[in-house]
Amino acid sequence: MISYEALWDTMEQRGITTYTLINKYGINPRTINNLRHNKSITMFTLERLCSILECDPNEVIGFKKDDME
């Protein structure tokens, strides 16, 4: 299962809010909603987030074992 826990930690460390992502960087609010609900995003969005946050993909996204296994 996809997890964006690392994203929220990275954003906090960098002092960047979801408001900043939407209003300064033009990230779509629907994308923020997808991130909040651990839904998939495009590689383009992942690349943009990494660029904005000056980080690596593993500081944005992680994978957790599915409880159904």
PyMOL commands that set and color helices and strands:
alter all, ss='L'
color gray80, all
select helices_A, chain A and resi 5-14+18-23+29-36+43-53+57-59
alter helices_A, ss='H'
color red, helices_A
select strands_A, chain A and resi 2-3+62-63
alter strands_A, ss='S'
color yellow, strands_A
deselect
rebuild
show_as cartoon
